[in-house]
């Protein structure tokens, strides 16, 4: 199978499984750098200069953050750790690894979107295995704890943490929700196997985090909107298949829930409560439970004191355990870290690049809704946590960003 190695490589890039004492991102980055340095001429010819410009841009933003943190009295170790986890890993880890994937996929004529779906399906299979075999789940979580994850993870094993990923309570569920919907869209024209992939992928997302329900609902609604917007005969078939497949997924989900209500009562109650809270949140009802309290109330949206601190930042984040004032909201953490200036530099770039590869998707006659869906999801989930940094969401964004800057607008699926 010519795509097996690349599927495994994309799996490691997207999910960065924490099974070793060091980051799995280092493995794919080293492989990529070795290949790039030994084929530098081919990479320069293959990719638009914008890829190098992106790395240069991120380096300049890191220099700005370095100055802000240094002037605010942060120690060298904290500065290096923050710079790497925010932007360094993206510039010198994810971008080279994504470049390697896109280059290899094109040369081997393997569809890039399939590699992404295959990688997410691997995660889905692992989620099913760890769900059915608790001893394997315990081994994976214990390994993660030995490698530096909090002991709190051990308390989640009875109803979450099914799979193996860098952030199983945030990044992985978000990414697999997006990819699951893309796989469902692909099944409308490319066969039943993508429906099976979609079911496995979506299972791995909803079993681990409630945020998946929001991502799935938004993605499915926008996908339906795009299908309805394209008024062609084929669209009628797509709409019919969309409803049939969606009903099939709901039916399978109902059977699973019925089984889980008897055998896995705690997980079942978590799913039902999560779905009810998500619907209540979308309808702006008051009973969305404390799960969504991280974005409610003025206390969670507090900015630094003083105009100078608001604009340039304080050099530190306020995520739980990092300071006296605490907030999980990504936007607030970014303003505390580098101010409004840093936020503008980062988010304007994300919006620009997402709209760029959305146009690229359209030009390639494929997943024309993917770019807009990802942009909407990025805006939403950055309330739940910081998306700019080492996580699965940014890994997927980076992979698509790099793919859209090949020298010519080649088909994202064919890599010709």
LOSEPA-473261 format. One record per residue (C-alpha): residue number from 1; residue in three letters; chain; x, y, z. Coordinates in Angstrom, 2 decimals. Layout:
N
num, residuo, cadena, x, y, z
NUM, ALA, A, X, Y, Z
...
***
This chain:
416
num, residuo, cadena, x, y, z
1, UNK, A, 0.00, 0.00, 0.00
2, UNK, A, 1.81, 3.07, -1.27
3, UNK, A, 0.03, 5.44, 1.16
4, UNK, A, 0.65, 3.40, 4.34
5, UNK, A, 3.88, 5.14, 5.34
6, UNK, A, 2.50, 8.58, 4.57
7, UNK, A, -0.74, 7.80, 6.47
8, UNK, A, 1.30, 6.85, 9.55
9, UNK, A, 3.44, 9.96, 9.10
10, UNK, A, 0.34, 12.19, 8.88
11, UNK, A, -1.08, 10.42, 11.95
12, UNK, A, 2.04, 11.31, 13.93
13, UNK, A, 2.02, 14.88, 12.59
14, UNK, A, -1.65, 15.48, 13.36
15, UNK, A, -1.95, 13.72, 16.70
16, UNK, A, 1.62, 13.71, 18.08
17, UNK, A, 1.00, 10.60, 20.24
18, UNK, A, 2.79, 11.14, 23.58
19, UNK, A, 4.15, 7.63, 24.01
20, UNK, A, 7.82, 8.59, 24.16
21, UNK, A, 9.78, 10.76, 26.64
22, UNK, A, 10.11, 13.40, 23.90
23, UNK, A, 7.60, 14.95, 21.50
24, UNK, A, 6.53, 12.84, 18.53
25, UNK, A, 6.59, 16.07, 16.52
26, UNK, A, 10.40, 15.95, 16.77
27, UNK, A, 10.41, 12.62, 14.91
28, UNK, A, 8.43, 13.82, 11.89
29, UNK, A, 10.29, 17.14, 11.89
30, UNK, A, 13.72, 15.48, 11.80
31, UNK, A, 12.63, 13.17, 8.96
32, UNK, A, 11.29, 16.19, 7.08
33, UNK, A, 14.37, 18.36, 7.62
34, UNK, A, 16.71, 15.57, 6.45
35, UNK, A, 14.68, 15.12, 3.27
36, UNK, A, 14.34, 18.86, 2.64
37, UNK, A, 18.05, 19.57, 3.12
38, UNK, A, 19.02, 16.74, 0.77
39, UNK, A, 16.46, 17.80, -1.87
40, UNK, A, 16.47, 21.55, -1.31
41, UNK, A, 16.37, 22.42, -5.03
42, UNK, A, 13.29, 20.28, -5.63
43, UNK, A, 11.45, 21.77, -2.67
44, UNK, A, 12.21, 25.31, -3.85
45, UNK, A, 10.84, 24.46, -7.28
46, UNK, A, 7.80, 22.67, -5.87
47, UNK, A, 6.59, 25.22, -3.30
48, UNK, A, 5.67, 28.86, -3.57
49, UNK, A, 8.06, 31.25, -1.80
50, UNK, A, 5.22, 32.03, 0.61
51, UNK, A, 6.11, 28.96, 2.69
52, UNK, A, 9.53, 30.42, 3.48
53, UNK, A, 7.92, 33.81, 4.08
54, UNK, A, 5.57, 32.22, 6.63
55, UNK, A, 8.51, 30.81, 8.59
56, UNK, A, 10.22, 34.21, 8.46
57, UNK, A, 7.01, 35.95, 9.61
58, UNK, A, 6.58, 33.58, 12.56
59, UNK, A, 10.24, 34.12, 13.49
60, UNK, A, 9.67, 37.90, 13.61
61, UNK, A, 6.60, 37.44, 15.82
62, UNK, A, 8.66, 35.18, 18.11
63, UNK, A, 11.29, 37.92, 18.35
64, UNK, A, 8.56, 40.35, 19.38
65, UNK, A, 7.31, 37.92, 22.05
66, UNK, A, 10.87, 37.43, 23.27
67, UNK, A, 11.23, 41.18, 23.84
68, UNK, A, 7.85, 41.43, 25.60
69, UNK, A, 8.61, 38.51, 27.92
70, UNK, A, 12.16, 39.67, 28.63
71, UNK, A, 11.06, 43.23, 29.43
72, UNK, A, 8.43, 41.82, 31.80
73, UNK, A, 11.05, 39.88, 33.77
74, UNK, A, 10.41, 36.33, 32.55
75, UNK, A, 13.32, 33.94, 33.03
76, UNK, A, 15.12, 32.42, 30.04
77, UNK, A, 13.69, 28.93, 30.54
78, UNK, A, 10.12, 30.26, 30.56
79, UNK, A, 10.76, 32.38, 27.49
80, UNK, A, 12.23, 29.51, 25.47
81, UNK, A, 9.42, 27.15, 26.50
82, UNK, A, 6.69, 29.64, 25.64
83, UNK, A, 8.22, 30.62, 22.30
84, UNK, A, 8.59, 27.00, 21.26
85, UNK, A, 5.12, 25.90, 22.38
86, UNK, A, 3.39, 28.92, 20.79
87, UNK, A, 5.14, 29.48, 17.44
88, UNK, A, 8.50, 27.70, 17.27
89, UNK, A, 6.94, 24.25, 16.92
90, UNK, A, 4.76, 25.52, 14.07
91, UNK, A, 7.56, 27.27, 12.17
92, UNK, A, 10.30, 24.66, 12.55
93, UNK, A, 8.32, 21.48, 13.19
94, UNK, A, 4.86, 21.47, 11.63
95, UNK, A, 5.63, 23.46, 8.47
96, UNK, A, 8.64, 21.31, 7.43
97, UNK, A, 6.72, 18.10, 8.25
98, UNK, A, 3.70, 19.31, 6.28
99, UNK, A, 5.97, 20.25, 3.36
100, UNK, A, 7.39, 16.72, 3.36
101, UNK, A, 3.88, 15.19, 3.31
102, UNK, A, 2.61, 17.41, 0.50
103, UNK, A, 5.75, 16.85, -1.58
104, UNK, A, 5.72, 13.07, -1.12
105, UNK, A, 1.97, 12.77, -1.68
106, UNK, A, 2.26, 14.64, -4.95
107, UNK, A, 5.20, 12.58, -6.20
108, UNK, A, 3.49, 9.31, -5.30
109, UNK, A, 0.16, 10.58, -6.68
110, UNK, A, -1.57, 9.89, -3.39
111, UNK, A, -4.57, 12.01, -2.52
112, UNK, A, -3.72, 14.35, 0.33
113, UNK, A, -7.24, 14.51, 1.70
114, UNK, A, -7.27, 10.69, 1.82
115, UNK, A, -4.08, 10.68, 3.87
116, UNK, A, -5.73, 13.00, 6.36
117, UNK, A, -8.84, 10.79, 6.50
118, UNK, A, -6.74, 7.62, 6.86
119, UNK, A, -4.76, 9.18, 9.72
120, UNK, A, -7.97, 10.17, 11.51
121, UNK, A, -9.37, 6.68, 10.91
122, UNK, A, -6.32, 5.18, 12.61
123, UNK, A, -7.17, 7.38, 15.59
124, UNK, A, -10.77, 6.16, 15.38
125, UNK, A, -9.69, 2.51, 15.40
126, UNK, A, -7.43, 3.10, 18.40
127, UNK, A, -10.33, 4.84, 20.17
128, UNK, A, -12.57, 1.82, 19.59
129, UNK, A, -9.87, -0.59, 20.80
130, UNK, A, -9.15, 1.40, 23.97
131, UNK, A, -12.89, 1.72, 24.57
132, UNK, A, -13.40, -2.04, 24.34
133, UNK, A, -10.15, -3.10, 26.02
134, UNK, A, -9.56, -1.05, 29.22
135, UNK, A, -6.13, -2.58, 29.82
136, UNK, A, -4.81, -1.05, 26.59
137, UNK, A, -6.31, 2.31, 27.55
138, UNK, A, -4.69, 2.10, 30.99
139, UNK, A, -1.31, 1.32, 29.43
140, UNK, A, -1.52, 4.33, 27.09
141, UNK, A, -2.65, 6.77, 29.78
142, UNK, A, -0.08, 5.48, 32.28
143, UNK, A, 2.62, 5.96, 29.63
144, UNK, A, 1.43, 9.53, 29.06
145, UNK, A, 1.57, 10.26, 32.78
146, UNK, A, 5.11, 8.83, 32.99
147, UNK, A, 6.05, 11.14, 30.14
148, UNK, A, 4.90, 14.25, 31.99
149, UNK, A, 1.11, 14.42, 31.78
150, UNK, A, -0.82, 15.22, 34.96
151, UNK, A, -2.00, 12.43, 37.26
152, UNK, A, -5.48, 13.91, 36.82
153, UNK, A, -5.62, 12.04, 33.50
154, UNK, A, -5.86, 8.77, 35.41
155, UNK, A, -9.19, 9.86, 36.88
156, UNK, A, -10.67, 10.38, 33.41
157, UNK, A, -10.05, 6.84, 32.17
158, UNK, A, -13.46, 5.56, 33.29
159, UNK, A, -15.35, 7.77, 30.84
160, UNK, A, -12.89, 9.59, 28.50
161, UNK, A, -9.39, 9.42, 27.00
162, UNK, A, -10.08, 6.76, 24.38
163, UNK, A, -7.31, 6.93, 21.81
164, UNK, A, -3.80, 8.33, 21.84
165, UNK, A, -3.13, 11.97, 21.05
166, UNK, A, -1.38, 15.09, 22.32
167, UNK, A, -4.63, 16.69, 23.51
168, UNK, A, -7.41, 14.14, 23.77
169, UNK, A, -9.75, 16.49, 25.64
170, UNK, A, -9.50, 19.38, 23.15
171, UNK, A, -7.43, 19.25, 19.97
172, UNK, A, -8.06, 15.68, 18.84
173, UNK, A, -11.87, 15.77, 19.25
174, UNK, A, -12.05, 19.07, 17.36
175, UNK, A, -9.84, 17.88, 14.50
176, UNK, A, -11.58, 14.52, 14.16
177, UNK, A, -14.98, 16.19, 14.14
178, UNK, A, -13.87, 18.31, 11.17
179, UNK, A, -12.25, 15.39, 9.35
180, UNK, A, -15.24, 13.16, 10.11
181, UNK, A, -17.55, 15.61, 8.34
182, UNK, A, -15.11, 15.86, 5.41
183, UNK, A, -15.11, 12.05, 5.18
184, UNK, A, -18.92, 12.09, 5.24
185, UNK, A, -18.95, 14.63, 2.40
186, UNK, A, -16.50, 12.46, 0.46
187, UNK, A, -18.77, 9.43, 0.95
188, UNK, A, -21.52, 11.20, -0.98
189, UNK, A, -19.58, 10.71, -4.21
190, UNK, A, -16.77, 8.25, -3.44
191, UNK, A, -18.41, 5.25, -1.85
192, UNK, A, -19.36, 3.57, 1.39
193, UNK, A, -15.87, 3.12, 2.75
194, UNK, A, -15.72, 6.84, 3.52
195, UNK, A, -18.97, 6.53, 5.48
196, UNK, A, -17.33, 3.82, 7.61
197, UNK, A, -14.28, 6.04, 8.04
198, UNK, A, -16.58, 8.91, 9.03
199, UNK, A, -18.35, 6.85, 11.70
200, UNK, A, -15.05, 5.72, 13.25
201, UNK, A, -13.61, 9.24, 13.16
202, UNK, A, -16.70, 10.88, 14.65
203, UNK, A, -16.84, 8.22, 17.37
204, UNK, A, -13.30, 9.07, 18.46
205, UNK, A, -14.26, 12.74, 18.78
206, UNK, A, -17.57, 12.58, 20.65
207, UNK, A, -16.35, 9.90, 23.07
208, UNK, A, -13.66, 12.25, 24.35
209, UNK, A, -15.06, 15.80, 24.54
210, UNK, A, -18.35, 17.69, 24.46
211, UNK, A, -16.86, 20.41, 22.27
212, UNK, A, -17.19, 17.84, 19.46
213, UNK, A, -20.96, 18.31, 19.43
214, UNK, A, -20.59, 22.01, 18.62
215, UNK, A, -18.03, 21.33, 15.90
216, UNK, A, -20.15, 18.58, 14.33
217, UNK, A, -23.38, 20.59, 14.36
218, UNK, A, -21.74, 23.67, 12.83
219, UNK, A, -19.85, 21.61, 10.23
220, UNK, A, -22.87, 19.54, 9.18
221, UNK, A, -25.10, 22.60, 8.86
222, UNK, A, -22.55, 24.44, 6.75
223, UNK, A, -21.94, 21.38, 4.60
224, UNK, A, -25.69, 21.09, 3.96
225, UNK, A, -25.81, 24.80, 3.10
226, UNK, A, -23.02, 24.36, 0.54
227, UNK, A, -24.72, 21.34, -1.03
228, UNK, A, -28.00, 23.25, -1.34
229, UNK, A, -26.22, 26.31, -2.73
230, UNK, A, -24.80, 24.38, -5.70
231, UNK, A, -27.91, 23.91, -7.80
232, UNK, A, -27.07, 21.03, -10.03
233, UNK, A, -28.60, 17.65, -10.71
234, UNK, A, -25.77, 15.96, -8.87
235, UNK, A, -26.57, 18.09, -5.82
236, UNK, A, -30.00, 16.43, -5.55
237, UNK, A, -28.28, 13.05, -5.29
238, UNK, A, -25.85, 14.48, -2.74
239, UNK, A, -28.70, 15.90, -0.64
240, UNK, A, -30.50, 12.55, -0.70
241, UNK, A, -27.35, 10.67, 0.25
242, UNK, A, -26.55, 13.27, 2.91
243, UNK, A, -29.87, 12.67, 4.66
244, UNK, A, -29.66, 8.89, 4.25
245, UNK, A, -26.11, 8.73, 5.59
246, UNK, A, -26.88, 11.15, 8.41
247, UNK, A, -29.88, 9.06, 9.44
248, UNK, A, -27.70, 5.96, 9.24
249, UNK, A, -25.09, 7.53, 11.50
250, UNK, A, -27.81, 8.64, 13.93
251, UNK, A, -29.27, 5.12, 13.85
252, UNK, A, -25.92, 3.51, 14.58
253, UNK, A, -25.32, 6.13, 17.26
254, UNK, A, -28.69, 5.28, 18.85
255, UNK, A, -27.79, 1.59, 18.96
256, UNK, A, -24.46, 2.42, 20.54
257, UNK, A, -26.13, 4.70, 23.08
258, UNK, A, -28.68, 2.00, 23.89
259, UNK, A, -25.85, -0.45, 24.50
260, UNK, A, -23.87, 2.08, 26.50
261, UNK, A, -26.85, 3.03, 28.64
262, UNK, A, -26.70, -0.45, 30.10
263, UNK, A, -23.00, -1.26, 30.02
264, UNK, A, -21.32, 2.17, 30.26
265, UNK, A, -23.78, 4.29, 32.21
266, UNK, A, -21.31, 7.05, 33.16
267, UNK, A, -20.18, 7.57, 29.56
268, UNK, A, -23.78, 7.45, 28.35
269, UNK, A, -24.86, 10.12, 30.82
270, UNK, A, -21.88, 12.25, 29.81
271, UNK, A, -22.86, 12.04, 26.13
272, UNK, A, -26.52, 12.88, 26.80
273, UNK, A, -25.66, 15.75, 29.13
274, UNK, A, -23.08, 17.07, 26.68
275, UNK, A, -25.58, 17.03, 23.80
276, UNK, A, -28.28, 18.69, 25.91
277, UNK, A, -25.86, 21.39, 27.11
278, UNK, A, -24.64, 22.05, 23.57
279, UNK, A, -28.19, 22.50, 22.26
280, UNK, A, -28.97, 24.75, 25.23
281, UNK, A, -25.84, 26.78, 24.48
282, UNK, A, -26.74, 27.20, 20.80
283, UNK, A, -30.28, 28.27, 21.78
284, UNK, A, -28.77, 30.64, 24.37
285, UNK, A, -30.65, 29.03, 27.23
286, UNK, A, -29.58, 29.44, 30.84
287, UNK, A, -29.31, 25.72, 31.58
288, UNK, A, -26.13, 25.07, 29.57
289, UNK, A, -24.53, 23.89, 32.83
290, UNK, A, -21.20, 24.80, 34.38
291, UNK, A, -19.34, 23.06, 31.57
292, UNK, A, -19.65, 26.23, 29.48
293, UNK, A, -18.93, 28.60, 32.36
294, UNK, A, -15.38, 29.10, 31.06
295, UNK, A, -16.72, 31.63, 28.56
296, UNK, A, -19.56, 33.09, 30.60
297, UNK, A, -19.22, 36.05, 32.91
298, UNK, A, -16.98, 39.11, 32.77
299, UNK, A, -14.40, 37.52, 35.08
300, UNK, A, -13.27, 35.14, 32.33
301, UNK, A, -12.75, 37.99, 29.85
302, UNK, A, -10.61, 40.24, 32.04
303, UNK, A, -7.84, 42.13, 30.22
304, UNK, A, -4.53, 43.36, 31.68
305, UNK, A, -4.55, 46.71, 33.48
306, UNK, A, -3.27, 49.74, 31.60
307, UNK, A, -3.23, 50.68, 27.93
308, UNK, A, 0.40, 49.63, 27.52
309, UNK, A, -0.24, 46.12, 28.88
310, UNK, A, -3.38, 45.73, 26.81
311, UNK, A, -1.59, 46.64, 23.59
312, UNK, A, 1.79, 44.92, 24.16
313, UNK, A, 0.94, 42.25, 26.74
314, UNK, A, 2.41, 41.16, 30.05
315, UNK, A, 4.61, 38.34, 28.79
316, UNK, A, 2.63, 35.57, 30.47
317, UNK, A, -0.51, 33.55, 29.87
318, UNK, A, -3.32, 33.18, 32.41
319, UNK, A, -4.29, 29.59, 31.71
320, UNK, A, -5.09, 27.55, 34.79
321, UNK, A, -2.23, 27.34, 37.24
322, UNK, A, -0.10, 29.98, 35.50
323, UNK, A, -1.14, 33.09, 37.45
324, UNK, A, -3.39, 34.48, 40.16
325, UNK, A, -6.07, 35.45, 37.63
326, UNK, A, -7.08, 32.45, 35.52
327, UNK, A, -8.93, 32.03, 32.23
328, UNK, A, -9.03, 29.22, 29.68
329, UNK, A, -10.14, 31.50, 26.84
330, UNK, A, -7.58, 31.52, 24.03
331, UNK, A, -8.15, 35.13, 22.99
332, UNK, A, -7.66, 36.39, 26.56
333, UNK, A, -4.50, 34.33, 27.03
334, UNK, A, -3.02, 35.68, 23.80
335, UNK, A, -3.72, 39.28, 24.84
336, UNK, A, -2.11, 38.72, 28.24
337, UNK, A, 0.88, 37.11, 26.55
338, UNK, A, 1.62, 39.53, 23.71
339, UNK, A, -1.13, 42.10, 23.77
340, UNK, A, -3.54, 43.22, 21.08
341, UNK, A, -0.60, 43.68, 18.71
342, UNK, A, 0.38, 39.99, 18.97
343, UNK, A, -3.27, 38.93, 18.59
344, UNK, A, -3.72, 41.05, 15.46
345, UNK, A, -0.50, 39.70, 13.94
346, UNK, A, -1.52, 36.08, 14.55
347, UNK, A, -5.26, 36.10, 13.87
348, UNK, A, -5.13, 38.28, 10.77
349, UNK, A, -2.63, 35.80, 9.34
350, UNK, A, -4.84, 32.82, 10.23
351, UNK, A, -7.90, 34.42, 8.60
352, UNK, A, -5.93, 35.36, 5.48
353, UNK, A, -4.45, 31.88, 5.05
354, UNK, A, -7.73, 30.09, 5.72
355, UNK, A, -9.52, 32.16, 3.08
356, UNK, A, -6.62, 31.47, 0.70
357, UNK, A, -6.87, 27.71, 0.89
358, UNK, A, -10.65, 27.93, 0.82
359, UNK, A, -10.29, 29.55, -2.62
360, UNK, A, -7.77, 26.85, -3.46
361, UNK, A, -10.25, 24.11, -2.53
362, UNK, A, -12.87, 25.71, -4.78
363, UNK, A, -10.40, 26.06, -7.64
364, UNK, A, -9.62, 22.37, -7.36
365, UNK, A, -13.26, 21.39, -7.69
366, UNK, A, -13.32, 19.66, -4.34
367, UNK, A, -14.15, 20.32, -0.69
368, UNK, A, -15.26, 23.87, -1.32
369, UNK, A, -16.70, 24.24, 2.17
370, UNK, A, -13.66, 23.00, 4.11
371, UNK, A, -11.80, 26.29, 4.44
372, UNK, A, -14.79, 28.24, 5.75
373, UNK, A, -15.74, 25.44, 8.15
374, UNK, A, -12.22, 25.38, 9.57
375, UNK, A, -12.20, 29.17, 9.95
376, UNK, A, -15.55, 29.11, 11.79
377, UNK, A, -14.38, 26.28, 14.02
378, UNK, A, -11.08, 28.03, 14.78
379, UNK, A, -12.99, 31.14, 15.89
380, UNK, A, -15.32, 29.08, 18.10
381, UNK, A, -12.89, 26.67, 19.74
382, UNK, A, -10.38, 29.39, 20.59
383, UNK, A, -12.84, 30.26, 23.33
384, UNK, A, -12.42, 26.78, 24.80
385, UNK, A, -8.60, 26.90, 24.66
386, UNK, A, -5.65, 28.35, 22.77
387, UNK, A, -5.40, 27.12, 19.20
388, UNK, A, -2.14, 28.93, 18.43
389, UNK, A, 0.50, 26.48, 19.58
390, UNK, A, 1.24, 22.77, 19.73
391, UNK, A, -2.07, 21.02, 19.17
392, UNK, A, -3.90, 18.96, 16.61
393, UNK, A, -5.99, 21.88, 15.33
394, UNK, A, -2.93, 23.90, 14.37
395, UNK, A, -1.30, 20.80, 12.84
396, UNK, A, -4.29, 20.34, 10.49
397, UNK, A, -4.34, 24.06, 9.69
398, UNK, A, -0.62, 24.00, 8.89
399, UNK, A, -0.93, 20.95, 6.64
400, UNK, A, -3.68, 22.57, 4.57
401, UNK, A, -1.83, 25.90, 4.55
402, UNK, A, 1.31, 24.31, 3.10
403, UNK, A, -0.68, 22.27, 0.55
404, UNK, A, -2.27, 25.41, -0.87
405, UNK, A, 1.08, 27.02, -1.70
406, UNK, A, 2.43, 24.65, -4.28
407, UNK, A, 3.80, 26.32, -7.39
408, UNK, A, 0.68, 25.53, -9.39
409, UNK, A, -2.90, 24.96, -8.33
410, UNK, A, -2.73, 21.22, -8.43
411, UNK, A, -5.62, 19.12, -7.31
412, UNK, A, -5.50, 18.70, -3.54
413, UNK, A, -6.75, 15.18, -3.99
414, UNK, A, -4.48, 14.09, -6.78
415, UNK, A, -1.27, 15.98, -6.19
416, UNK, A, -0.46, 15.93, -9.91
***
